[in-house]
């Protein structure tokens, strides 16, 4: 006999207990609740991990007993979570064909989740599109559709579905929508459609006026057009809005000004970043020392030697950035974490190490 997981036991007993309560409710608390024998037979199969036989019992019961539908939904959910998606699909396909509209819609939603879990995104998308037209499952279906389009990199459809979400959700996720538009603008730039890219960036700023990504992309386009001063201003605005992007922005602005204006620019950068109040003195020193060659950074605070040791440690952990949500170390910068898919979650490792050093100094 295969050992049963605690999760499966919990689900089985909760479901059967709920059914027992439902059958007894209204008949008087003192009355004894009698469940059909098949409930116990199916539960025995479930407990002993005989899922195929349990499914057969519950399917047979569903033909004569509506309460068995709840057990089938619970069983299908267990199958999906255990990775037995084919069995979950079989159960939910039957439930989707139920004559009761509420059960059929619930079955369709569960089936769409099964398809998503199995990687059958085209089938999941079709079902979620159907469910988006229903009253009960509209919001959940739209949310899943957004995720499907994000996963496929279909930013146009992700944006389309975003505009169908409730207004409160749109307000909460306005920065995500701005990222969709920036993704489309990046593609337009690659296609040589500069005018369309500018229009998309304008729309992105309408969703989130402070999105540094829109400013950085505008700066790149401005520099490509030959306007170095305009590009420099845009880069500096982005840096003030998001100092954590310093490792990406500073090398770009140094390229724009050349070696002649490098010293003055570094001083201006230090002043601007200090004025934001978003970085500590130690974070600022380590950021500048990481972004530019050590020989060009004054060692007045004695940070260069510390930084060299730091960079060796950074190499050991595998990157200059780390995701705040999942902890993924990354050598390069991404607007969206490659692992957990969170937006704007990557930050320089030097930020955290500088914070720890500051905390240790204060403790002394």
PyMOL commands that set and color helices and strands:
alter all, ss='L'
color gray80, all
select helices_A, chain A and resi 6-24+37-47+51-62+68-82+85-96+101-118+121-131+138-152+155-162+167-172+174-190+194-207+212-224+228-241+243-257+262-276+281-291+294-296+303-317+349-363
alter helices_A, ss='H'
color red, helices_A
select strands_A, chain A and resi 321-323+329-330+346-348
alter strands_A, ss='S'
color yellow, strands_A
deselect
rebuild
show_as cartoon
